[in-house]
Amino acid sequence: QSHKTVDLVQFIRALNIPNIGEETGRTLAYHYHSIDAIRQAKTPELTALQDIGAIVAQSIEDFFDREDVANYLAKLEQVGVTIKEPEAVGDAFKGKKFVVTGTLEHFSREGAKEAIRKLGGAVSTSVSKNTDFLVVGENPGSKLEKAKDLGVTVLSEDEFRTKLE
């Protein structure tokens, strides 16, 4: 009974949808807020989401079109499994892509990423021309240089914390 409530992000990851990793699962969860909404999403709207291309979108659509998947989800509902949506607290970072690097003093790296997601932002592991912000802690490594080369806005941990307020 104690395991009948599951977080949507964890649930998506547990489904083992082809081509879907942890970050894409989080993107889906924070955008759609329910497994039913994700099930109804079609490739054109999925590709509009950050970091979801045509192949990944088609994988999602194909997965949820399968009869065995529909039957499995129906059985989970019948036995009382509840899927809770991720807790969002705002959309201040909506449409913004962040990379976190280095050792942060006030956050674990995962804690900083979760704070970004709760405000509607997306998190990536590598800096690219599509990155909006690089949050840097101590010993940031090569990501800082790449961000500077690409003109990405670099935020210290204190600047990042100010944006969270």
BABA-134541 format. One record per residue: x negated, y negated, z negated of N, C-alpha, C in turn. Coordinates in pm, whole numbers, plus 50000, padded with zeros to 5 digits. Last residue first. Example, Ala and Ser with C-alpha at 12.3 -4.5 7.8 and 13.67 -1.06 7.14 Angstrom:
// BABA-134541
487155022549292486335010649286487104999749213
486815056949220487705045049220486805033049220
This chain:
// BABA-134541
485134662750607486024655550512487164648750581
483494672350801484474681550744485494674450654
481694652150847482704654750949483804663950898
480074655450619480884643250633481994645350736
478824679350684479724679050569480614666750573
477224670150898478264680250920479284680050808
475494653450763476384647850866477534657350896
474214672850602474984662050541475944655550640
472934688550796473974694550712474834683750646
472764669051100472154674750979473284681050898
473514675151436474014670851306473194677251194
473024664751762472454672451652472954666551520
474514667252072474504659851946474034668951834
472504675152352473534679352258473394671252129
470674671952557471434660352513472594663852420
468984692052626470294691852694471154679852652
466814687752458466614687652603467924686152679
468054691752210467524678452245467344677352395
468604719052231469704709552215469254695452253
466014729352241466904731152356468054721252350
465124722551984464464717052104465364718052226
466914737951829466854723351814466224717051937
466314764051895467624758651931467654743451923
463864771651788463894766951926465244760951968
464164762051437463634769751549463864763351685
464974751251190465964754051294465444761851414
464184747850902463574757050997464524761051112
467244738350743465794739750737465314750150839
469874732250978469364732950842467854733450848
472104716951207470774722051174470504721551024
474464721451448474324718851306473014725251262
475094707451749474194717051685474064712751540
477954702451953477194699151832476294710751791
478764711252209479004697352168478134693252051
477674730852478477654728852333477854714152302
477364733752747478734732852697478814730852546
474734738152793475244724952833476684722852785
473944756252489474064754952634474564740952665
472694776852234472894763152282472954763352435
474384805252094473284799252171473684785452223
476554813451959475264816951900474104810651975
479364792251886478574800551975477234803451908
482634784851786481244786751747480574795951847
485124759251804484594772151846483124772751809
487534743051585486354743751669485974758051704
489634740951404489944742651546488754743451638
488984741451144489334728351199489484728851351
488264767251107489464762651038489914748851087
485824767951244487004774651301488294769651237
484184754251060484384749051196485654754951257
484264771750845484754758050827485034751650963
483004793850960484414794950922485014781050902
480414783750987481174787751106482674788451075
479724780450719479774768750808480604771950932
479774807250637480664797450574480814785050660
477704818250787479094822650812480104812950752
475564805350665475824802950807477264806850842
476594791150357475974802150429476244799050575
475974757650249476804767450318475954779650352
474124740250147475444740850084476394751150144
471774743750300471694743150155473054745650088
470954765550572471754754650516471724755350364
468454772450792468964775850660469684763850601
469244774451149468444771051032469124775250903
472304765551317470974771551312470224766851188
475264767951499474674765651366473334772751363
477054751651747476054761851719475454758051584
480374744551869479264742651774478314754451779
482624727352071481824739452055480584736351971
485964715652065484534713252044483824726352017
488674719852068487994717852196486504715452185
489104705951749489724712951862489014709351992
488314695551513487254700351602487814707351725
490684688751386489694678251408488594682551506
492934702551315492444704151452491404693551488
493454722251014493494710351097492964713051236
493334745950888493664734250806493694721350887
494344779450924493804767350987494214755450902
493894811650847494254799050785493554787450856
495174836451070494064829451004494514815850953
498054856550979497324847751069496194840650995
498344890650893498424876550855497544868150947
500334916750958499114910351009499224895550980
501424944550782501604930250806500284924350851
502904975650810501654968250821501974953750858
505164992550791505044980850705503724973550708
505675012250968505195016350836504885004650744
506414997251192507395006051126506965010150986
503994985751270505074977151220506094985451142
502675008551360502125000851248503194991851186
504325015351575504215024351460503655017051338
503834993751747505194995951696505165004951572
501154998251808501524986051736502924987351676
501435022751947500615021951826500995009751742
502985015052169503485025052074502745024451941
501194997252293502514992552248503105002052145
499155015452354498875004252263500194998852208
500405032252536499915037852410499605026952308
500945014552749502045020052671501575025652537
499124984652811499134999252800500255003952708
498964957652800499964963152893500074978352882
496804952152642498124950852582499254955352674
494734957052829494804964452704496224964052648
495184937753030495294952053061495474960352934
494644913952885495964916352944496164931352971
491934918352818492944916052714494334919352768
490744920653070490634931552972491704930452865
491264895453174491914906953235491854919053142
489574880453008491014878053008491764889953066
487074890553086487544892452948489054890652942
487054881953355486904896153322487434898953182
487354853653341488344861953410488254876653369
486354842453009486344842353155487354852253210
486314823352737487004835052790487074833552941
485224799852631484404812052632485134824652677
488284784952551486834783752551486174797452543
491044792552765490414791852633488904791452646
491844797453017491774783452979491134781652842
492134824453035490894818653089490764803853058
494714827252930493564831852853492264825652903
496314818053135496244810153012495064814452925
495784838153336495544823753360495454815453232
496414863853197495064859953238494904844953262
498794859352930498394864153062497064857853101
500134869252618499244860352695498834867052826
501464887352462502214880952571501344872252660
499594894352269500124904752358500824898752479
499354870452131498224875152210498694885552311
501844870152004501514859452099500334863552188
501574892851841502624892351943502334881652048
499574885851666499274896351764500334896251874
499094850651617499804863151592499454873351701
497494828051678498034829551543498834842251517
496164817751906497504823451919498214825951785
493724806451813494534799751916495984804651914
492674823251624492894809351586493724801851690
492554847551771493314846551647493644831951613
490834841351989492214845752011493064843651886
488484835051847489104825251937490564828751960
487994859651724488314847851642488994837151727
487414874851949488514878551861488954866951775
485124861952032486314861352117487554865152037
483434868851816483774854851843485014853451931
483334897551833483824890651714484254876351744
484374907452166483504907652049484114899451936
485724925552417486064915852314485144917752195
485424945452608484814932352635485124921652530
488324963652509487114962752592486714948152619
489244962852173489634958752307488364957552391
489394974151908488354977652005488764974852149
490984968851691491624974451810490624979051916
489384955851508489644970151487490314976651609
489534929551597488254936551605488464951651594
492194924151530491764923751671490464931451689
492004926351250492864935351325492454935751472
490344905251180489894918951155490704928951237
492074884251256490734885451315490214899751298
494334888651089494434889851235493074891451302
494064908750798493764896150865493774898151016
496654929050671495334927850732495234914450803
498344948350444498204934650494496784933050544
498074973650351499064971450455499084957150506
496494981450144495834978750271496824976350385
498034988049928497194976149916496504972350047
499185011950000500005000050000499144987450000
